[in-house]
Amino acid sequence: MSATRGELSGPVGGTSAFRGKHTRAGFPKWVESGHFQATTGAMEQLHLRDAELRDAAVIAQLHVSSWRTTYNRILPDALLNGISVGDRSEMWRAVISGASGEADTTVIVAESGNKVVGFGACGSQRDATLRERGFDAEVGAIYVLRAEQRTGIGQRLMALMAQTLLDEGRTRVSLWLLRDNAQARSFYERLGGAQVHERVEDQSGVPIQEVAYSWRDLLSLAGKCSQWVKADTQPECPERGGKLSSRANGDMV
């Protein structure tokens, strides 16, 4: 799954300020820190936290590898091969540090052990058309390591980003993804997202067809993600006695 804006058009945002100030009032802590069933079948500890500068390089590696494995049948090889881990590392470093020039972006990483297995970024709405239609927030990116997809990590990231945006006083959110990314579209639709817009972006001379999905109620999105994670799998979550999700995620989640 992807919100392609950040990848195709540059940094997803600005000042995450390491997000340590966020209390995410009323947020279910078992979503932020709990267990998930890895694709190996083993139970693993998972923790979602605010990104730090030290995470920029591994975020960039995950970002680039996800594009190349997910979009290899959607985008031209020349475009995918032109994505540089070094460039992406600099981009994410600027986003996390707040040096990118765009304000109000939060970057969250999903960590299992000492390994980052996914990340997401969210903040204020950058698309003028969607902003005029009342969508004041945007998910700029969300990715999960391919080996750990379909384990509920994507739902946790979506839930935490939704709650983060709610805590900032935002009410409606949207994201962009490739039109032909059918699996991601299905993931968002199961979370209650609806297509509201489309566009064609030019990237190095290649026309990229994108669609925007949106949620008119951030509270509902946060609740739906949390319920999905809690109710849908075999393993019990020790903090709350809930169950984690094994449903298929979108391409990047």
C-alpha beads as a LAMMPS data file, in Angstrom:
LAMMPS data file: protein, C-alpha beads

253 atoms
252 bonds

1 atom types
1 bond types

-500.0 500.0 xlo xhi
-500.0 500.0 ylo yhi
-500.0 500.0 zlo zhi

Masses

1 110.0

Atoms # bond

1 1 1 0.000 0.000 0.000
2 1 1 1.130 3.463 -0.535
3 1 1 0.252 7.042 -0.281
4 1 1 2.375 7.921 -3.260
5 1 1 2.632 11.697 -2.794
6 1 1 5.681 11.539 -0.579
7 1 1 7.572 9.198 -2.869
8 1 1 6.832 10.829 -6.192
9 1 1 6.869 14.459 -5.251
10 1 1 9.462 14.775 -2.530
11 1 1 9.357 14.923 1.266
12 1 1 6.142 14.077 2.989
13 1 1 6.292 16.918 5.407
14 1 1 8.159 18.855 8.021
15 1 1 8.473 19.005 11.763
16 1 1 7.855 15.760 13.548
17 1 1 9.864 17.144 16.502
18 1 1 10.435 13.499 17.380
19 1 1 6.807 13.402 18.462
20 1 1 7.671 12.646 22.069
21 1 1 5.151 15.278 23.108
22 1 1 2.245 13.241 21.801
23 1 1 0.209 11.543 24.490
24 1 1 -2.454 10.275 22.057
25 1 1 -5.101 10.694 24.720
26 1 1 -7.403 7.735 25.151
27 1 1 -5.512 5.630 22.600
28 1 1 -5.506 1.848 23.199
29 1 1 -1.949 1.146 24.348
30 1 1 -2.134 -2.464 23.166
31 1 1 -2.184 -1.168 19.592
32 1 1 0.912 0.945 20.170
33 1 1 2.793 -1.809 21.995
34 1 1 1.818 -5.475 21.917
35 1 1 2.381 -8.665 19.984
36 1 1 1.839 -9.788 16.411
37 1 1 2.101 -13.125 14.688
38 1 1 4.972 -12.940 12.209
39 1 1 4.742 -14.671 8.844
40 1 1 7.117 -17.306 10.268
41 1 1 4.335 -18.251 12.692
42 1 1 6.248 -17.015 15.720
43 1 1 4.860 -14.466 18.142
44 1 1 6.890 -11.264 18.077
45 1 1 6.863 -8.158 20.243
46 1 1 5.856 -5.042 18.287
47 1 1 6.269 -1.447 19.354
48 1 1 5.190 1.682 17.492
49 1 1 7.147 4.813 18.293
50 1 1 8.019 8.216 16.888
51 1 1 10.852 8.171 14.378
52 1 1 14.280 9.530 15.279
53 1 1 17.117 10.709 13.067
54 1 1 18.874 7.364 13.489
55 1 1 15.922 5.711 11.707
56 1 1 16.281 7.690 8.463
57 1 1 18.596 5.218 6.691
58 1 1 16.560 2.111 7.473
59 1 1 13.313 3.915 6.599
60 1 1 14.873 4.818 3.246
61 1 1 15.921 1.225 2.605
62 1 1 12.443 -0.071 3.403
63 1 1 10.909 2.686 1.290
64 1 1 12.974 1.904 -1.816
65 1 1 12.747 -1.889 -1.538
66 1 1 8.971 -1.659 -1.108
67 1 1 8.628 0.410 -4.257
68 1 1 10.740 -1.986 -6.291
69 1 1 8.983 -5.139 -5.127
70 1 1 5.439 -3.771 -5.139
71 1 1 5.410 -1.623 -8.254
72 1 1 7.553 -3.772 -10.557
73 1 1 4.491 -4.612 -12.639
74 1 1 2.947 -1.160 -12.422
75 1 1 5.773 1.319 -13.016
76 1 1 8.632 1.221 -15.560
77 1 1 11.901 -0.370 -14.424
78 1 1 13.814 2.776 -15.333
79 1 1 11.748 4.797 -12.859
80 1 1 12.064 2.240 -10.071
81 1 1 15.790 1.760 -10.613
82 1 1 16.265 5.507 -10.438
83 1 1 15.086 5.680 -6.835
84 1 1 18.136 6.079 -4.625
85 1 1 18.421 4.894 -1.036
86 1 1 20.889 7.716 -0.425
87 1 1 18.476 10.352 -1.709
88 1 1 15.591 8.875 0.274
89 1 1 17.727 8.766 3.403
90 1 1 18.434 12.480 3.066
91 1 1 14.748 13.133 2.427
92 1 1 13.593 11.257 5.531
93 1 1 16.338 12.820 7.621
94 1 1 15.025 16.241 6.634
95 1 1 11.435 15.237 7.348
96 1 1 12.208 13.793 10.778
97 1 1 14.418 16.702 11.811
98 1 1 11.968 19.311 10.578
99 1 1 14.416 20.717 8.021
100 1 1 12.290 19.909 4.958
101 1 1 10.332 23.156 5.173
102 1 1 6.843 21.648 5.497
103 1 1 5.295 21.710 8.933
104 1 1 3.244 19.281 10.976
105 1 1 4.452 15.899 9.749
106 1 1 4.677 12.943 12.113
107 1 1 6.764 9.889 11.210
108 1 1 6.041 6.672 13.121
109 1 1 8.067 3.460 12.962
110 1 1 6.941 -0.078 13.792
111 1 1 9.747 -1.935 15.511
112 1 1 10.154 -5.611 16.335
113 1 1 13.202 -6.285 18.450
114 1 1 15.896 -4.017 17.071
115 1 1 14.450 -4.086 13.563
116 1 1 12.196 -1.516 11.906
117 1 1 9.509 -3.508 10.077
118 1 1 7.291 -0.641 8.934
119 1 1 6.683 3.092 9.057
120 1 1 4.083 5.723 8.312
121 1 1 3.935 9.497 7.918
122 1 1 1.009 11.862 8.326
123 1 1 0.314 15.552 8.664
124 1 1 -1.537 18.497 7.221
125 1 1 -3.258 18.337 3.847
126 1 1 -1.074 19.471 0.948
127 1 1 -3.465 19.035 -1.969
128 1 1 -5.407 22.248 -2.575
129 1 1 -8.418 20.525 -4.117
130 1 1 -8.819 18.086 -1.252
131 1 1 -8.227 20.835 1.279
132 1 1 -11.039 22.874 -0.289
133 1 1 -13.278 19.814 0.064
134 1 1 -12.688 19.725 3.801
135 1 1 -9.923 17.140 4.129
136 1 1 -7.520 18.818 6.513
137 1 1 -5.134 15.878 7.015
138 1 1 -3.100 13.537 4.851
139 1 1 -1.363 10.175 5.170
140 1 1 1.759 10.716 3.103
141 1 1 3.311 7.249 3.352
142 1 1 2.801 3.841 4.940
143 1 1 5.008 0.815 4.324
144 1 1 5.616 -2.563 5.929
145 1 1 8.527 -4.897 5.265
146 1 1 7.364 -7.410 2.664
147 1 1 8.138 -10.391 4.901
148 1 1 5.860 -8.995 7.630
149 1 1 2.899 -7.903 5.537
150 1 1 -0.530 -9.382 6.319
151 1 1 0.184 -9.480 10.047
152 1 1 -1.790 -6.419 11.191
153 1 1 1.136 -3.987 11.346
154 1 1 -0.434 -1.776 8.685
155 1 1 -3.678 -1.489 10.641
156 1 1 -1.741 -0.507 13.752
157 1 1 0.118 2.194 11.851
158 1 1 -3.127 3.534 10.379
159 1 1 -4.774 3.525 13.810
160 1 1 -1.904 5.398 15.439
161 1 1 -1.685 7.958 12.651
162 1 1 -5.428 8.546 12.830
163 1 1 -5.216 9.115 16.576
164 1 1 -2.212 11.410 16.140
165 1 1 -4.146 13.543 13.668
166 1 1 -7.160 13.612 15.986
167 1 1 -4.944 14.828 18.819
168 1 1 -3.838 17.678 16.550
169 1 1 -7.455 18.728 16.069
170 1 1 -7.902 17.373 12.553
171 1 1 -11.132 15.775 11.429
172 1 1 -10.847 14.356 7.889
173 1 1 -7.991 12.568 6.139
174 1 1 -7.044 11.477 2.640
175 1 1 -4.170 9.728 0.905
176 1 1 -2.950 9.119 -2.641
177 1 1 -2.095 5.751 -4.144
178 1 1 -1.460 4.315 -7.578
179 1 1 -4.684 3.670 -9.444
180 1 1 -3.595 0.145 -10.398
181 1 1 -2.614 -0.858 -6.869
182 1 1 -5.677 -3.076 -6.437
183 1 1 -4.595 -4.756 -3.204
184 1 1 -3.987 -1.448 -1.459
185 1 1 -7.329 -0.117 -2.677
186 1 1 -9.034 -3.153 -1.198
187 1 1 -7.249 -2.614 2.117
188 1 1 -8.420 0.996 2.355
189 1 1 -11.945 0.105 1.347
190 1 1 -12.123 -2.457 4.159
191 1 1 -11.136 0.356 6.504
192 1 1 -14.028 2.453 5.215
193 1 1 -12.096 4.594 2.733
194 1 1 -13.798 5.894 -0.411
195 1 1 -12.305 7.232 -3.627
196 1 1 -12.875 10.959 -3.929
197 1 1 -10.453 12.219 -6.559
198 1 1 -7.914 11.222 -9.203
199 1 1 -5.010 12.793 -11.053
200 1 1 -2.080 12.144 -13.378
201 1 1 1.347 13.125 -12.083
202 1 1 4.454 13.403 -14.239
203 1 1 7.515 11.677 -12.819
204 1 1 10.643 11.847 -14.967
205 1 1 8.488 11.950 -18.065
206 1 1 6.332 9.008 -16.939
207 1 1 2.598 9.685 -16.392
208 1 1 1.582 8.286 -13.010
209 1 1 -2.142 7.690 -12.517
210 1 1 -3.223 8.126 -8.917
211 1 1 -6.456 8.037 -6.953
212 1 1 -7.261 9.675 -3.624
213 1 1 -9.036 7.764 -0.867
214 1 1 -10.555 9.567 2.072
215 1 1 -12.226 9.234 5.438
216 1 1 -14.687 11.913 6.535
217 1 1 -14.452 10.850 10.174
218 1 1 -10.991 10.316 11.664
219 1 1 -12.448 8.997 14.908
220 1 1 -14.268 6.275 13.018
221 1 1 -11.089 5.329 11.140
222 1 1 -9.076 5.077 14.360
223 1 1 -11.760 2.926 15.943
224 1 1 -12.141 0.646 12.945
225 1 1 -8.388 0.041 12.682
226 1 1 -8.134 -0.705 16.398
227 1 1 -11.112 -3.068 16.347
228 1 1 -9.730 -4.886 13.324
229 1 1 -6.383 -5.426 15.027
230 1 1 -8.051 -6.493 18.266
231 1 1 -10.637 -8.925 17.002
232 1 1 -9.291 -10.802 14.056
233 1 1 -6.616 -13.367 14.899
234 1 1 -5.530 -16.304 16.952
235 1 1 -2.891 -14.868 19.330
236 1 1 -4.084 -13.125 22.454
237 1 1 -2.815 -9.666 23.263
238 1 1 -1.634 -9.752 26.905
239 1 1 -2.441 -6.140 27.742
240 1 1 -6.111 -6.261 26.802
241 1 1 -6.951 -9.880 26.043
242 1 1 -7.738 -8.905 22.472
243 1 1 -6.649 -10.624 19.269
244 1 1 -4.408 -9.334 16.545
245 1 1 -5.159 -9.192 12.835
246 1 1 -4.146 -11.799 10.252
247 1 1 -6.182 -10.356 7.379
248 1 1 -4.485 -9.422 4.140
249 1 1 -3.120 -5.914 4.098
250 1 1 -2.536 -3.613 1.190
251 1 1 0.623 -3.942 -0.897
252 1 1 2.676 -1.845 1.480
253 1 1 0.948 -2.586 4.740

Bonds

1 1 1 2
2 1 2 3
3 1 3 4
4 1 4 5
5 1 5 6
6 1 6 7
7 1 7 8
8 1 8 9
9 1 9 10
10 1 10 11
11 1 11 12
12 1 12 13
13 1 13 14
14 1 14 15
15 1 15 16
16 1 16 17
17 1 17 18
18 1 18 19
19 1 19 20
20 1 20 21
21 1 21 22
22 1 22 23
23 1 23 24
24 1 24 25
25 1 25 26
26 1 26 27
27 1 27 28
28 1 28 29
29 1 29 30
30 1 30 31
31 1 31 32
32 1 32 33
33 1 33 34
34 1 34 35
35 1 35 36
36 1 36 37
37 1 37 38
38 1 38 39
39 1 39 40
40 1 40 41
41 1 41 42
42 1 42 43
43 1 43 44
44 1 44 45
45 1 45 46
46 1 46 47
47 1 47 48
48 1 48 49
49 1 49 50
50 1 50 51
51 1 51 52
52 1 52 53
53 1 53 54
54 1 54 55
55 1 55 56
56 1 56 57
57 1 57 58
58 1 58 59
59 1 59 60
60 1 60 61
61 1 61 62
62 1 62 63
63 1 63 64
64 1 64 65
65 1 65 66
66 1 66 67
67 1 67 68
68 1 68 69
69 1 69 70
70 1 70 71
71 1 71 72
72 1 72 73
73 1 73 74
74 1 74 75
75 1 75 76
76 1 76 77
77 1 77 78
78 1 78 79
79 1 79 80
80 1 80 81
81 1 81 82
82 1 82 83
83 1 83 84
84 1 84 85
85 1 85 86
86 1 86 87
87 1 87 88
88 1 88 89
89 1 89 90
90 1 90 91
91 1 91 92
92 1 92 93
93 1 93 94
94 1 94 95
95 1 95 96
96 1 96 97
97 1 97 98
98 1 98 99
99 1 99 100
100 1 100 101
101 1 101 102
102 1 102 103
103 1 103 104
104 1 104 105
105 1 105 106
106 1 106 107
107 1 107 108
108 1 108 109
109 1 109 110
110 1 110 111
111 1 111 112
112 1 112 113
113 1 113 114
114 1 114 115
115 1 115 116
116 1 116 117
117 1 117 118
118 1 118 119
119 1 119 120
120 1 120 121
121 1 121 122
122 1 122 123
123 1 123 124
124 1 124 125
125 1 125 126
126 1 126 127
127 1 127 128
128 1 128 129
129 1 129 130
130 1 130 131
131 1 131 132
132 1 132 133
133 1 133 134
134 1 134 135
135 1 135 136
136 1 136 137
137 1 137 138
138 1 138 139
139 1 139 140
140 1 140 141
141 1 141 142
142 1 142 143
143 1 143 144
144 1 144 145
145 1 145 146
146 1 146 147
147 1 147 148
148 1 148 149
149 1 149 150
150 1 150 151
151 1 151 152
152 1 152 153
153 1 153 154
154 1 154 155
155 1 155 156
156 1 156 157
157 1 157 158
158 1 158 159
159 1 159 160
160 1 160 161
161 1 161 162
162 1 162 163
163 1 163 164
164 1 164 165
165 1 165 166
166 1 166 167
167 1 167 168
168 1 168 169
169 1 169 170
170 1 170 171
171 1 171 172
172 1 172 173
173 1 173 174
174 1 174 175
175 1 175 176
176 1 176 177
177 1 177 178
178 1 178 179
179 1 179 180
180 1 180 181
181 1 181 182
182 1 182 183
183 1 183 184
184 1 184 185
185 1 185 186
186 1 186 187
187 1 187 188
188 1 188 189
189 1 189 190
190 1 190 191
191 1 191 192
192 1 192 193
193 1 193 194
194 1 194 195
195 1 195 196
196 1 196 197
197 1 197 198
198 1 198 199
199 1 199 200
200 1 200 201
201 1 201 202
202 1 202 203
203 1 203 204
204 1 204 205
205 1 205 206
206 1 206 207
207 1 207 208
208 1 208 209
209 1 209 210
210 1 210 211
211 1 211 212
212 1 212 213
213 1 213 214
214 1 214 215
215 1 215 216
216 1 216 217
217 1 217 218
218 1 218 219
219 1 219 220
220 1 220 221
221 1 221 222
222 1 222 223
223 1 223 224
224 1 224 225
225 1 225 226
226 1 226 227
227 1 227 228
228 1 228 229
229 1 229 230
230 1 230 231
231 1 231 232
232 1 232 233
233 1 233 234
234 1 234 235
235 1 235 236
236 1 236 237
237 1 237 238
238 1 238 239
239 1 239 240
240 1 240 241
241 1 241 242
242 1 242 243
243 1 243 244
244 1 244 245
245 1 245 246
246 1 246 247
247 1 247 248
248 1 248 249
249 1 249 250
250 1 250 251
251 1 251 252
252 1 252 253
